Amino acid sequence: MSRNIDIVILRSFVAVVEYGGVSKAANVLHLTQSAISQHIKRLEVMLNTSVFNRSGRTFVITQSGEVLFEYASKILKTNDAVINYFSQEVEENSISIGISEHISHVYLPDILSVCSKMPNIRLDAQIGLNHGLFADLNDGLLDVALLISEKGAQNKNIVGQSKVAWVSSTSINRTDYPDELPIVVYDGPCMFRTMMISTLEAHNIPWKVAYNASSIGDLKAALEANMGFSALLSCEIDGKLEEKTGEFTQMPTLPNVDIILNSPRYGKDPAISNMVDILNNHIFK
């Protein structure tokens, strides 16, 4: 099976070689030093070789790194030549935005509509789980991200709030499970998973994981199949699902979440800064 090397991590590698270190490469590429280091690690894992010998903060290129540098320089040169050739008449800025799947159906149509009216902007949208998008943003693989965050965890870039509710099918209720409350959670790191478990334990409510979901689609399917209860944003409740809150259902209140529009390149890249400002003024005003 063919494998493809991400041009972003190749550019990070070449910059470290050319500028003599991670710090200078990060400044030139407008990324964090952590993002550059992660790119190098990804490259080494993919190629199963070490491209640098590390001694403290010093990066010394290896023999394998020398070979890779020659290839990478040619790839970047070809990539940039192609971009420059097709940008001679109209310069187009490609901007990648990641959107949490919990809120994509609410905001993506408006975001696409606004950006379609911006001259010379091509928007690439990526929908995914919150923690994955946050990692991609920090690694420089996304330019902008619209994410959800625990209320108060961020002190800037907050563009809204959303209510979080206990949700299940219309066929079951809290009183059907006097011993252990079955919950449907995301598999792996998840803000909602942590929120549910900590809230239940704070109210001394016994619980068990009934299903581990990998996406919003199979999580909702598990709820509709009467497998248990889960936490969702109010805007996600549809179909055969209903909110289960209040004294009648004996479910403890869940905290709200903040919606954040974040871009580490804001103020550094004019096209990205302009797009973020327009989104703030037209969608999140």
Backbone as numpy.savetxt, mean C-alpha at the origin, in Angstrom:
# Nx Ny Nz CAx CAy CAz Cx Cy Cz
10.38 -20.29 -16.61 9.54 -19.09 -16.61 10.42 -17.84 -16.61
10.07 -16.88 -17.46 10.85 -15.65 -17.53 10.66 -14.81 -16.27
11.73 -14.17 -15.85 11.66 -13.25 -14.71 12.06 -11.86 -15.17
11.46 -10.87 -14.60 11.73 -9.49 -14.97 12.31 -8.72 -13.78
13.35 -7.95 -14.04 13.94 -7.12 -13.00 13.26 -5.75 -13.04
12.81 -5.32 -11.88 12.16 -4.01 -11.78 13.18 -2.92 -12.09
12.83 -2.02 -13.03 13.74 -0.95 -13.44 14.05 -0.03 -12.26
13.12 0.07 -11.31 13.32 0.96 -10.15 14.49 0.48 -9.30
14.56 -0.84 -9.05 15.64 -1.34 -8.19 16.98 -1.36 -8.94
16.92 -1.51 -10.26 18.15 -1.40 -11.05 18.71 0.02 -10.97
17.83 1.00 -11.04 18.27 2.40 -10.98 18.88 2.71 -9.61
18.31 2.12 -8.57 18.86 2.32 -7.22 20.26 1.72 -7.13
20.43 0.51 -7.67 21.73 -0.16 -7.65 22.78 0.67 -8.38
22.46 1.12 -9.57 23.42 1.91 -10.37 23.76 3.21 -9.65
22.78 3.83 -9.02 23.02 5.09 -8.31 23.98 4.89 -7.14
23.83 3.77 -6.40 24.73 3.49 -5.28 26.16 3.36 -5.79
26.34 2.67 -6.93 27.67 2.51 -7.50 28.23 3.85 -7.96
27.43 4.60 -8.70 27.92 5.84 -9.31 28.17 6.95 -8.30
27.35 6.98 -7.24 27.48 8.07 -6.27 28.21 7.63 -5.00
28.62 6.37 -4.95 29.49 5.93 -3.88 28.84 5.66 -2.55
27.54 5.40 -2.54 26.90 5.06 -1.27 25.40 5.23 -1.30
24.77 4.67 -0.28 23.31 4.69 -0.20 22.77 6.09 0.05
23.44 6.84 0.91 22.96 8.17 1.29 22.86 9.10 0.09
23.94 9.17 -0.70 23.93 10.06 -1.87 22.95 9.57 -2.93
22.86 8.25 -3.09 21.92 7.69 -4.07 20.49 8.04 -3.68
20.19 7.97 -2.38 18.85 8.30 -1.90 18.51 9.76 -2.18
19.47 10.65 -1.98 19.23 12.07 -2.24 18.97 12.33 -3.71
19.74 11.69 -4.57 19.60 11.90 -6.01 18.26 11.37 -6.52
17.85 10.21 -6.01 16.62 9.57 -6.48 15.38 9.99 -5.70
15.56 10.86 -4.69 14.45 11.33 -3.85 13.75 10.16 -3.15
14.55 9.24 -2.63 14.04 8.11 -1.87 14.69 8.10 -0.50
14.18 7.27 0.38 14.80 7.12 1.69 15.97 6.13 1.58
16.92 6.23 2.51 18.03 5.28 2.53 17.51 3.86 2.74
16.45 3.72 3.54 15.86 2.41 3.78 15.32 1.81 2.48
14.69 2.66 1.66 14.14 2.17 0.39 15.25 1.69 -0.53
16.36 2.44 -0.60 17.49 2.03 -1.44 18.05 0.70 -0.96
18.20 0.55 0.35 18.73 -0.70 0.91 17.81 -1.87 0.60
16.50 -1.64 0.68 15.54 -2.70 0.36 15.64 -3.10 -1.11
15.85 -2.11 -1.98 15.99 -2.41 -3.41 17.21 -3.30 -3.66
18.31 -3.01 -2.98 19.53 -3.81 -3.15 19.29 -5.24 -2.65
18.60 -5.37 -1.53 18.30 -6.70 -0.99 17.44 -7.49 -1.95
16.42 -6.84 -2.53 15.54 -7.52 -3.48 16.32 -8.00 -4.69
17.23 -7.18 -5.15 18.06 -7.52 -6.31 18.93 -8.73 -6.00
19.54 -8.74 -4.84 20.42 -9.85 -4.46 19.64 -11.14 -4.28
18.44 -11.04 -3.72 17.61 -12.24 -3.55 17.19 -12.78 -4.91
16.80 -11.89 -5.81 16.33 -12.32 -7.12 17.45 -12.98 -7.93
18.66 -12.41 -7.85 19.79 -12.91 -8.64 20.61 -13.95 -7.89
20.26 -14.15 -6.61 20.96 -15.14 -5.77 22.47 -14.88 -5.74
22.83 -13.63 -5.54 24.24 -13.26 -5.46 24.39 -11.97 -4.66
25.57 -11.70 -4.18 25.84 -10.44 -3.47 26.45 -9.46 -4.46
25.87 -8.26 -4.48 26.40 -7.25 -5.40 27.30 -6.25 -4.67
27.23 -6.26 -3.35 28.10 -5.40 -2.54 28.63 -6.19 -1.35
29.84 -5.89 -0.95 30.35 -6.29 0.35 30.17 -5.10 1.28
29.51 -5.34 2.43 29.18 -4.24 3.32 30.11 -4.24 4.53
30.64 -3.08 4.82 31.45 -2.90 6.02 30.98 -1.61 6.68
30.10 -1.77 7.67 29.49 -0.59 8.27 28.62 0.10 7.24
28.89 1.38 6.98 28.13 2.12 5.98 28.79 2.10 4.61
29.90 1.39 4.50 30.64 1.34 3.24 30.14 0.18 2.38
29.87 0.46 1.11 29.44 -0.54 0.14 30.54 -0.70 -0.90
31.15 -1.89 -0.96 32.19 -2.19 -1.93 31.62 -3.17 -2.95
31.64 -2.82 -4.21 31.02 -3.65 -5.23 31.79 -4.96 -5.40
31.07 -6.05 -5.55 31.66 -7.37 -5.75 31.89 -7.61 -7.24
32.51 -8.75 -7.55 32.72 -9.11 -8.95 31.38 -9.29 -9.66
30.43 -9.94 -8.97 29.09 -10.09 -9.55 28.44 -8.73 -9.74
28.68 -7.83 -8.79 28.14 -6.48 -8.91 28.70 -5.74 -10.11
29.97 -5.94 -10.40 30.60 -5.30 -11.56 29.92 -5.76 -12.86
29.67 -7.07 -12.94 29.00 -7.61 -14.12 27.59 -7.04 -14.24
26.88 -7.01 -13.10 25.52 -6.49 -13.11 25.51 -5.00 -13.48
26.49 -4.26 -12.98 26.55 -2.83 -13.26 26.64 -2.56 -14.76
27.43 -3.38 -15.45 27.58 -3.21 -16.91 26.25 -3.45 -17.61
25.57 -4.53 -17.23 24.27 -4.83 -17.83 23.23 -3.77 -17.45
23.19 -3.42 -16.16 22.18 -2.48 -15.68 22.33 -1.11 -16.34
23.57 -0.67 -16.53 23.80 0.62 -17.17 23.25 0.64 -18.59
23.43 -0.47 -19.29 22.90 -0.57 -20.66 21.37 -0.58 -20.66
20.80 -1.31 -19.71 19.34 -1.38 -19.63 18.75 0.00 -19.34
19.34 0.71 -18.38 18.83 2.04 -18.04 19.02 3.02 -19.19
20.15 2.90 -19.87 20.41 3.79 -21.01 19.38 3.56 -22.10
19.08 2.29 -22.38 18.06 1.98 -23.39 16.68 2.45 -22.94
16.35 2.19 -21.68 15.07 2.64 -21.13 14.91 4.15 -21.27
15.94 4.90 -20.88 15.85 6.36 -20.92 15.81 6.88 -22.35
16.49 6.17 -23.26 16.47 6.59 -24.66 15.08 6.43 -25.26
14.43 5.31 -24.91 13.06 5.09 -25.40 12.11 6.15 -24.86
12.22 6.43 -23.56 11.36 7.45 -22.95 11.60 8.81 -23.59
12.86 9.18 -23.77 13.19 10.48 -24.35 12.68 10.59 -25.78
12.80 9.50 -26.55 12.35 9.53 -27.95 10.86 9.82 -28.04
10.07 9.11 -27.24 8.63 9.27 -27.32 8.11 10.45 -26.49
9.01 11.16 -25.86 8.62 12.35 -25.09 8.99 13.64 -25.82
9.49 13.52 -27.04 9.94 14.70 -27.77 8.78 15.63 -28.12
7.63 15.01 -28.47 6.49 15.86 -28.86 5.69 16.30 -27.65
5.33 15.34 -26.80 4.55 15.66 -25.60 5.18 14.93 -24.41
5.62 15.67 -23.44 6.21 15.05 -22.25 5.09 14.55 -21.35
5.06 13.24 -21.12 4.03 12.62 -20.30 4.63 12.12 -18.99
3.98 12.43 -17.91 4.43 11.99 -16.60 3.59 10.80 -16.16
4.25 9.70 -15.90 3.57 8.52 -15.39 3.64 8.53 -13.87
2.49 8.48 -13.23 2.41 8.53 -11.77 1.67 7.29 -11.28
2.27 6.59 -10.34 1.65 5.39 -9.78 1.00 5.72 -8.44
-0.22 5.25 -8.27 -0.93 5.49 -7.02 -1.48 4.16 -6.50
-1.25 3.89 -5.23 -1.80 2.70 -4.59 -3.00 3.09 -3.75
-4.05 2.29 -3.82 -5.28 2.59 -3.07 -5.72 1.35 -2.31
-5.95 1.52 -1.02 -6.43 0.41 -0.20 -7.73 -0.13 -0.78
-7.82 -1.46 -0.88 -9.01 -2.05 -1.47 -10.27 -1.77 -0.64
-10.10 -1.39 0.61 -11.26 -1.07 1.45 -11.98 0.19 0.97
-11.25 1.10 0.32 -11.85 2.37 -0.08 -11.74 2.66 -1.58
-11.20 1.71 -2.34 -10.98 1.96 -3.77 -12.29 2.22 -4.51
-13.35 1.49 -4.15 -14.62 1.67 -4.85 -15.25 3.03 -4.57
-14.84 3.65 -3.48 -15.38 4.97 -3.12 -14.62 6.09 -3.84
-13.29 5.98 -3.85 -12.48 7.10 -4.32 -11.88 6.93 -5.72
-11.66 5.70 -6.18 -10.98 5.52 -7.46 -11.72 6.16 -8.64
-13.05 6.04 -8.75 -13.72 6.70 -9.88 -13.46 8.20 -9.94
-13.53 8.88 -8.78 -13.29 10.33 -8.75 -11.83 10.65 -9.06
-10.90 9.83 -8.54 -9.48 10.06 -8.80 -9.18 9.92 -10.29
-9.72 8.88 -10.92 -9.51 8.69 -12.35 -10.12 9.83 -13.15
-11.30 10.28 -12.74 -11.97 11.37 -13.44 -11.17 12.66 -13.37
-10.66 12.97 -12.17 -9.87 14.20 -12.00 -8.57 14.12 -12.80
-7.87 12.99 -12.70 -6.57 12.87 -13.37 -6.69 12.81 -14.88
-7.84 12.34 -15.37 -8.03 12.28 -16.82 -8.07 13.67 -17.44
-8.36 14.67 -16.63 -8.42 16.05 -17.12 -7.09 16.78 -16.95
-6.09 16.11 -16.37 -4.78 16.72 -16.18 -3.91 16.45 -17.40
-3.41 17.48 -18.06 -2.62 17.28 -19.28 -1.31 16.54 -19.00
-1.00 15.60 -19.90 0.28 14.89 -19.88 0.51 14.05 -18.62
-0.59 13.60 -17.97 -0.47 12.72 -16.81 -1.07 11.36 -17.15
-0.29 10.32 -16.95 -0.81 8.96 -17.10 -0.77 8.31 -15.72
-1.95 7.96 -15.23 -2.06 7.42 -13.88 -2.13 5.90 -13.91
-1.27 5.27 -13.13 -1.29 3.81 -12.97 -1.78 3.52 -11.55
-2.96 2.93 -11.45 -3.55 2.64 -10.14 -3.31 1.19 -9.75
-2.95 0.99 -8.48 -2.74 -0.35 -7.94 -3.61 -0.51 -6.70
-4.50 -1.50 -6.73 -5.39 -1.76 -5.60 -4.81 -2.93 -4.80
-4.76 -2.79 -3.49 -4.20 -3.88 -2.70 -4.48 -3.71 -1.22
-3.91 -4.62 -0.43 -4.05 -4.54 1.01 -3.18 -3.42 1.56
-3.61 -2.86 2.64 -2.99 -1.67 3.20 -1.50 -1.84 3.48
-1.11 -2.93 4.16 0.29 -3.09 4.58 1.21 -3.27 3.37
0.73 -3.95 2.32 1.54 -4.13 1.12 1.77 -2.83 0.38
0.74 -2.01 0.29 0.86 -0.72 -0.39 1.77 0.22 0.39
1.67 0.17 1.72 2.52 1.02 2.55 3.99 0.65 2.35
4.28 -0.65 2.25 5.66 -1.10 2.01 6.14 -0.65 0.64
5.28 -0.77 -0.39 5.67 -0.34 -1.73 5.93 1.17 -1.78
5.14 1.93 -1.03 5.33 3.38 -0.99 6.68 3.71 -0.37
7.02 3.07 0.72 8.31 3.32 1.38 9.49 2.86 0.53
9.26 1.82 -0.29 10.34 1.29 -1.12 10.49 2.05 -2.44
9.64 3.06 -2.65 9.74 3.85 -3.87 9.08 3.23 -5.08
8.28 2.17 -4.86 7.59 1.52 -5.98 6.26 2.18 -6.28
5.79 3.05 -5.41 4.59 3.85 -5.63 4.93 5.32 -5.41
4.30 6.20 -6.18 4.52 7.63 -6.01 3.59 8.22 -4.96
2.36 7.73 -4.92 1.32 8.25 -4.03 0.53 7.05 -3.51
-0.03 7.18 -2.32 -0.88 6.11 -1.78 -2.03 6.70 -0.98
-3.21 6.15 -1.19 -4.39 6.50 -0.41 -4.69 5.31 0.49
-4.43 5.48 1.78 -4.45 4.36 2.71 -5.36 4.66 3.90
-5.64 3.62 4.67 -6.33 3.82 5.94 -5.34 3.61 7.07
-5.55 4.32 8.16 -4.61 4.29 9.28 -5.38 4.34 10.58
-4.81 3.76 11.61 -5.42 3.86 12.93 -5.62 5.33 13.30
-6.75 5.64 13.88 -7.07 7.02 14.21 -6.00 7.61 15.12
-5.43 8.75 14.69 -4.43 9.43 15.49 -3.02 8.95 15.28
-2.84 7.87 14.49 -1.49 7.35 14.28 -0.66 8.27 13.39
-1.33 9.00 12.50 -0.66 9.96 11.63 -1.06 11.37 12.06
-0.12 12.28 12.03 -0.45 13.66 12.40 -0.47 14.59 11.19
-0.35 14.01 9.99 -0.43 14.81 8.77 -0.95 13.95 7.64
-1.29 14.59 6.54 -1.80 13.92 5.33 -3.15 13.25 5.53
-3.87 13.60 6.61 -5.20 13.03 6.85 -6.22 13.76 5.98
-6.96 13.01 5.16 -7.94 13.63 4.27 -9.37 13.25 4.62
-9.55 12.40 5.63 -10.89 12.02 6.02 -10.88 10.96 7.10
-12.07 10.56 7.53 -12.23 9.50 8.51 -13.34 8.56 8.05
-13.33 7.36 8.57 -14.38 6.41 8.23 -14.73 5.57 9.46
-15.99 5.24 9.57 -16.47 4.42 10.68 -16.15 2.95 10.41
-15.75 2.24 11.45 -15.52 0.80 11.37 -16.63 0.10 12.15
-17.22 -0.92 11.54 -18.35 -1.61 12.17 -18.14 -3.12 12.16
-18.75 -3.77 13.14 -18.83 -5.23 13.11 -19.85 -5.62 12.05
-19.49 -6.60 11.25 -20.34 -6.99 10.13 -20.46 -8.51 10.08
-21.64 -8.97 9.70 -21.84 -10.41 9.45 -23.01 -10.54 8.48
-23.40 -11.76 8.18 -24.57 -11.94 7.33 -25.82 -11.58 8.13
-26.90 -11.39 7.43 -28.16 -11.05 8.10 -28.75 -12.25 8.85
-28.14 -13.42 8.66 -28.72 -14.65 9.22 -28.22 -15.01 10.61
-27.14 -14.35 11.07 -26.58 -14.72 12.37 -26.47 -13.49 13.26
-26.33 -13.73 14.56 -26.21 -12.63 15.50 -25.26 -13.02 16.63
-24.86 -12.04 17.41 -23.93 -12.25 18.51 -24.45 -13.29 19.49
-25.75 -13.26 19.77 -26.33 -14.17 20.76 -26.32 -15.63 20.30
-26.04 -15.87 19.02 -25.94 -17.25 18.54 -24.66 -17.93 19.01
-23.72 -17.14 19.57 -22.40 -17.68 19.94 -22.07 -17.26 21.37
-22.67 -17.89 22.36 -22.43 -17.50 23.75 -21.05 -17.89 24.28
-20.40 -18.87 23.65 -19.11 -19.35 24.15 -17.93 -18.63 23.49
-17.76 -18.83 22.19 -16.68 -18.18 21.47 -17.23 -17.49 20.23
-16.81 -16.25 20.03 -17.27 -15.50 18.86 -16.37 -15.84 17.66
-16.92 -16.41 16.60 -16.10 -16.72 15.42 -15.83 -15.44 14.62
-14.57 -15.19 14.31 -14.25 -13.99 13.54 -13.56 -14.37 12.23
-13.81 -13.56 11.22 -13.19 -13.72 9.91 -12.15 -12.62 9.78
-10.90 -12.98 9.54 -9.80 -12.00 9.56 -8.97 -12.13 8.30
-8.16 -11.10 8.06 -7.17 -11.17 6.99 -5.98 -11.99 7.47
-5.43 -12.79 6.56 -4.25 -13.59 6.88 -3.02 -12.69 6.86
-2.26 -12.69 7.93 -1.05 -11.87 7.98 -1.29 -10.54 8.67
-0.31 -9.63 8.57 -0.43 -8.33 9.25 -1.64 -7.55 8.75
-2.46 -7.08 9.66 -3.67 -6.36 9.27 -4.16 -5.51 10.43
-4.45 -4.24 10.14 -4.94 -3.32 11.15 -6.29 -3.78 11.71
-7.18 -4.27 10.82 -8.50 -4.70 11.27 -8.41 -5.95 12.14
-7.52 -6.86 11.78 -7.32 -8.07 12.58 -6.91 -7.69 14.00
-5.90 -6.81 14.11 -5.43 -6.36 15.41 -6.53 -5.63 16.17
-7.27 -4.79 15.46 -8.35 -4.01 16.07 -9.43 -4.92 16.65
-9.83 -5.92 15.89 -10.88 -6.84 16.37 -10.44 -7.60 17.62
-9.25 -8.19 17.55 -8.78 -9.03 18.65 -8.58 -8.20 19.92
-7.94 -7.02 19.79 -7.70 -6.19 20.98 -9.01 -5.69 21.59
-10.00 -5.37 20.75 -11.29 -4.90 21.26 -12.04 -6.01 21.97
-12.04 -7.20 21.39 -12.72 -8.33 22.03 -12.07 -8.68 23.36
-10.74 -8.69 23.38 -10.05 -9.05 24.62 -10.23 -7.97 25.69
-10.31 -6.71 25.26 -10.54 -5.62 26.22 -11.91 -5.74 26.88
-12.86 -6.38 26.18 -14.21 -6.57 26.73 -14.44 -8.00 27.22
-13.33 -8.76 27.35 -13.39 -10.13 27.87 -14.38 -11.02 27.09
-14.37 -10.87 25.79 -15.23 -11.68 24.92 -14.37 -12.78 24.28
-14.62 -14.04 24.59 -13.85 -15.13 23.97 -14.06 -15.15 22.46
-13.01 -15.50 21.71 -13.10 -15.48 20.25 -12.26 -16.61 19.66
-12.52 -16.90 18.41 -11.70 -17.85 17.65 -11.71 -17.42 16.19
-10.63 -17.71 15.48 -10.55 -17.39 14.06 -11.27 -18.48 13.28
-12.32 -18.09 12.57 -13.11 -19.05 11.79 -12.61 -19.15 10.35
-11.98 -18.06 9.87 -11.51 -18.07 8.47 -10.46 -17.00 8.29
-9.38 -17.35 7.57 -8.33 -16.39 7.20 -8.51 -16.01 5.74
-8.76 -14.75 5.48 -9.02 -14.28 4.11 -7.77 -13.64 3.52
-7.68 -13.67 2.20 -6.55 -13.05 1.50 -6.95 -11.78 0.77
-8.26 -11.52 0.68 -8.74 -10.33 -0.02 -10.12 -9.98 0.51
-10.60 -8.80 0.11 -11.94 -8.39 0.55 -13.00 -9.30 -0.04
-12.71 -9.86 -1.22 -13.68 -10.73 -1.88 -13.97 -11.99 -1.09
-12.91 -12.74 -0.71 -13.18 -13.97 0.03 -13.55 -13.71 1.47
-13.17 -12.55 2.02 -13.61 -12.21 3.37 -15.13 -12.02 3.39
-15.66 -11.29 2.40 -17.11 -11.08 2.33 -17.83 -12.40 2.04
-17.20 -13.25 1.22 -17.82 -14.55 0.92 -17.95 -15.39 2.18
-16.92 -15.35 3.02 -16.96 -16.11 4.28 -18.04 -15.57 5.20
-18.21 -14.24 5.23 -19.27 -13.65 6.05 -20.65 -14.04 5.54
-20.82 -14.00 4.21 -22.12 -14.36 3.64 -22.43 -15.84 3.85
-21.36 -16.64 4.03 -21.54 -18.08 4.29 -21.77 -18.37 5.77
-22.02 -17.32 6.55 -22.33 -17.46 7.98 -21.17 -18.03 8.80
-19.93 -17.72 8.39 -18.77 -18.26 9.10 -18.40 -17.43 10.32
-18.94 -16.21 10.43 -18.63 -15.42 11.61 -18.80 -13.94 11.40
-18.02 -13.16 12.17 -18.11 -11.71 12.18 -16.76 -11.12 11.79
-16.78 -9.91 11.25 -15.53 -9.24 10.92 -15.73 -7.74 11.03
-14.60 -7.02 10.95 -14.64 -5.55 10.99 -14.47 -5.02 9.58
-15.38 -4.16 9.15 -15.31 -3.53 7.83 -15.66 -2.06 7.97
-15.22 -1.27 7.00 -15.68 0.11 6.93 -17.16 0.12 6.58
-17.87 1.12 7.06 -19.31 1.21 6.78 -19.58 1.22 5.28
-18.67 1.83 4.52 -18.87 1.94 3.07 -18.72 0.60 2.35
-18.23 -0.43 3.05 -18.04 -1.75 2.44 -19.22 -2.69 2.66
-20.16 -2.27 3.47 -21.29 -3.15 3.80 -22.28 -3.16 2.64
-22.49 -4.33 2.06 -23.40 -4.45 0.93 -23.94 -5.87 0.85
-24.80 -6.10 -0.14 -25.32 -7.43 -0.40 -26.05 -8.02 0.80
-25.60 -9.20 1.21 -26.25 -9.94 2.30 -25.64 -9.63 3.66
-24.83 -8.57 3.72 -24.16 -8.23 4.97 -24.87 -7.09 5.68
-24.71 -7.05 7.01 -25.31 -5.97 7.78 -24.42 -5.62 8.97
-24.57 -4.40 9.43 -23.80 -3.92 10.58 -24.34 -4.55 11.87
-23.43 -4.93 12.76 -23.81 -5.56 14.02 -23.23 -4.75 15.18
-23.86 -3.65 15.50 -23.38 -2.82 16.61 -24.54 -2.45 17.51
-24.17 -1.90 18.67 -25.20 -1.44 19.59 -25.52 -2.45 20.67
-26.34 -2.05 21.61 -26.67 -2.91 22.74 -27.42 -4.16 22.31
-28.24 -4.04 21.27 -29.06 -5.18 20.86 -28.20 -6.37 20.45
-27.10 -6.09 19.75 -26.25 -7.18 19.27 -25.09 -7.47 20.22
-24.96 -6.70 21.29 -23.95 -6.94 22.32 -22.52 -6.97 21.75
-22.24 -6.09 20.81 -20.90 -6.01 20.22 -20.24 -4.70 20.64
-18.98 -4.76 21.10 -18.30 -3.54 21.53 -17.98 -2.63 20.34
-17.97 -1.35 20.60 -17.71 -0.37 19.55 -16.25 -0.43 19.09
-16.05 -0.35 17.78 -14.71 -0.34 17.19 -14.29 1.10 16.90
-13.00 1.39 17.01 -12.55 2.77 16.73 -12.63 3.11 15.24
-12.82 4.38 14.95 -12.80 4.84 13.56 -11.37 4.79 13.02
-11.23 4.96 11.72 -9.91 5.02 11.09 -9.76 6.32 10.32
-8.51 6.75 10.17 -8.21 7.91 9.34 -7.92 7.45 7.91
-8.22 8.30 6.96 -7.84 8.09 5.56 -6.72 9.07 5.26
-5.60 8.56 4.75 -4.44 9.41 4.51 -4.02 9.35 3.04
-3.63 10.49 2.53 -3.08 10.60 1.17 -1.62 10.97 1.33
-0.74 10.01 1.03 0.67 10.18 1.37 1.55 10.07 0.14
2.60 10.88 0.09 3.59 10.79 -0.98 4.93 11.30 -0.48
5.93 10.41 -0.34 7.26 10.86 0.08 7.90 11.82 -0.93
7.40 11.82 -2.17 7.98 12.66 -3.22 7.25 14.00 -3.35
6.27 14.24 -2.48 5.58 15.53 -2.52 6.57 16.65 -2.17
6.58 17.67 -2.98 7.51 18.78 -2.78 8.85 18.57 -3.48
9.07 17.35 -4.01 10.33 17.04 -4.70 10.11 16.85 -6.20
8.93 16.35 -6.57 8.59 16.13 -7.97 7.40 17.02 -8.31
7.55 17.97 -9.24 6.46 18.92 -9.55 5.18 18.24 -10.02
5.29 17.22 -10.87 4.09 16.55 -11.39 3.32 15.86 -10.28
4.04 15.16 -9.40 3.39 14.45 -8.29 2.79 15.46 -7.30
3.54 16.49 -7.00 3.04 17.52 -6.07 1.78 18.16 -6.60
1.76 18.45 -7.90 0.59 19.06 -8.52 -0.62 18.14 -8.45
-0.40 16.84 -8.70 -1.51 15.90 -8.66 -2.08 15.77 -7.25
-1.20 15.68 -6.25 -1.66 15.57 -4.86 -2.46 16.81 -4.47
-1.98 17.99 -4.87 -2.70 19.23 -4.55 -4.08 19.25 -5.20
-4.16 18.79 -6.44 -5.44 18.78 -7.15 -6.41 17.79 -6.50
-5.91 16.61 -6.11 -6.77 15.63 -5.44 -7.29 16.20 -4.11
-6.39 16.86 -3.37 -6.81 17.45 -2.09 -7.88 18.52 -2.29
-7.75 19.31 -3.35 -8.67 20.43 -3.58 -10.00 20.00 -4.19
-10.00 18.91 -4.96 -11.21 18.53 -5.68 -11.94 17.31 -5.08
-11.23 16.48 -4.34 -11.86 15.28 -3.79 -11.92 15.31 -2.27
-10.86 15.78 -1.65 -10.77 15.70 -0.19 -10.89 17.08 0.46
-11.46 18.04 -0.24 -11.55 19.39 0.32 -12.54 19.44 1.48
